[in-house]
Amino acid sequence: MKGYMTIKQASEVWGVTPRRIQVLCAGGRIEGAMKFGRDWAIPKDATKPNDKRR
């Protein structure tokens, strides 16, 4: 889809694991992320959320 990236693409851009991206999407931390079946679509202009674990 135009204007969106996959979890794998987002993990490469943001430097985090694909699993971490899934957790952020499921937790509603990535604005505009949408789930289609078992896959997530993340807007290309989305910003990496701050890590609240630290």
HELIX and SHEET records of a PDB file:
HELIX    1   1 ILE A    7  TRP A   14  1                                   8    
HELIX    2   2 PRO A   18  ALA A   26  1                                   9    
SHEET    1   A 3 TYR A   4  MET A   5  0                                        
SHEET    2   A 3 ASP A  39  PRO A  43 -1                                        
SHEET    3   A 3 MET A  34  PHE A  36 -1                                        
END                                                                             
